[in-house]
Amino acid sequence: MMIESDRELSAMVQEIWDNDVNRLKPGEDYRISLQGKAGDSMGGNDNNENNDNDSSDRAGRPLFTFVNENIFKKETFSAFISLLDNYESDTGEPEIVTPEEVAENHRFLDAIVQTPTMKIAHKYLVEKQLSPRDETEFKEQLYRIWFELYARRGSSRPDSSGFEHVFVGETRGRRTVIGFHNWIQLYLQEKLGHIDYKGYTVTANSPQPDENKHILALQFSWKDGIKPKGSIFIGVSPEFEFALYTLCFLTSPNERVKVQFSFYDVEIVCHHYNQKHIGTTYPVLLRYRNPQ
């Protein structure tokens, strides 16, 4: 039995999903190769100095076998991709934000607020009195939530933002990858040789992954760090993720909210940082469902 707010939010997420005109089609616009289930020897034991060996690599080949990069020429994709190289991945290293980068952030927000998904999300947030009706003020709110810098745990200086953590990824102590919940960054970093996909991850309760579905839990290494368990949407547009996560952040005081849409029963984890910024946010696939 879902609680009422989840049902209302699910209806909104279904609507933004249905209007995500830039979403890629699995098997047509991109293909992934799941290969094996990742080994568990990397998880949870930070004292094991040898945990960067390859004994638990269950995937000899890359995750992405094909992506139609023409899609990256679309306005929201190209504006999004331009943001990915603006960050220093190591937490503790202060971020220096140049005027050019600020302009790129605004260009991205300008592009996404014109999309159907963000227009639907904005209208709903205005109705709920959670966002300003004025588009410029709405973009200022989005900027604060996603791009304003803050000091992540163990750092005294502003070294992180919601956008960097969720969409770009960070490293802690150069050994652990934190955040990094975006498929475009994953694809581009894998293409550059910085990502080693180790296999998919499943728990006793989660369904088997499916190469034709849009959510995947996985293990990978990035540069010298390991992400023992990550969870990402695959093939969705940047504006879909931005709309979904902004909705969850602003509508739900809970750090976990369950939504149903399309083929998916999903828990959206959304940690607030000082109630002003997104700390982290990502999807957890609970089960597949048959859409009504």
Residue, then its C-alpha position, 0 to 999 in steps of 0.5 A: m500500500m503506497i502512501e498518498s503523497d507517493r501516489e501523487l508524486s508517482a503520477m507526476v513522475q509518470e507524466i515527466w517520463d511520458n514527456d521525456v522526448n529526448r530519452l534514448k531507446p535501448g537497443e536502438d540508440y544505445r546498447i549495453s553489455l551486462q556480462g557478470k554479477a560483480g563480486d562482493s570482495m570490494g564491498g565494505n572492508d576499507n581496511n583491506e589494502n589489496n581491494d583494488n585487485d581485479s579478482s572480482d572483475r566480472a566484466g571483461r568488456p565495457l558496459f556500453t557497446f554502442v551509443n548514438e552520439n548524434i544525440f549529444k548534439k541536442e541542446t540539453f545534452s551538449a549543455f550538460i556535457s560541457l559541465l562535466d569537465n568543470y570539477e576537481s574530483d577529489t573532495g577536500e580540493p576547493e572548487i574554483v568556479t570561473p565566470e565561464e563555468v557560471a555561464e555554462n551552468h546558466r546555459f544548461l538551466d536555460a536549456i532544460v527549463q524550456t523542455p516539456t519535462m521541466k515545464i511540467a515539474h515547474k508547474y507542479l511545484v508552483e501549484k504546491q507553492l514550493s517554487p516561484r512562478d517566475e522562470t528567472e526566479f525558478k532558475e535561481q532556485l535550481y542554481r542554489i539547489w544544484f550548483e552552489l558549493y558547500a563543504r562536504r564531510g571532512s572538508s573545511r572549504p567549499d569543495s562540492s555541489g549537488f551537481e558535481h556529486v550526483f552527475v560528475g562523481e567525486t573521490r574520497g581519499r582517492r580510493t573511494v568513488i562517491g556520487f557518480h550516478n549519471w550514465i552520460q558521464l559513465y559512458l564518456q569516462e569509459k570511452l576515455g579509459h577512466i572507467d572499468y566496469k566490474g559487473y552488475t549488482v543485485t541484492a536478495n530483494s532486487p530484480q535481475p537487471d535487464e539490458n532493455k530497461h532504464i535502471l541499473a545497479l553496478q560496480f565500477s572503478w574510476k581512475d584509482g577509486i572504486k564504486p562498490k555499488g552504484s545505481i543509475f538511470i540509463g538512456v534518460s535525458p539530463e532534463f528528466e533526471f533534473a526534473l525528477y530529483t528536483l521534484c523529490f528534493l522539494t516535495s518530500p522531507n523524507e530522504r527516501v521516497k517510493v514512486q511507480f512509473s512505466f515499468y518501474d517500482v523505484e525508491i528515490v534516495c535524496h539526501h538534503y544538505n542543510q535543507k538548501h542543497i542536494g547532498t546526493t540522489y539516485p534511484v534504487l530499483l525495487r521491482y519491475r511492474n506491468p504498466q496499467 
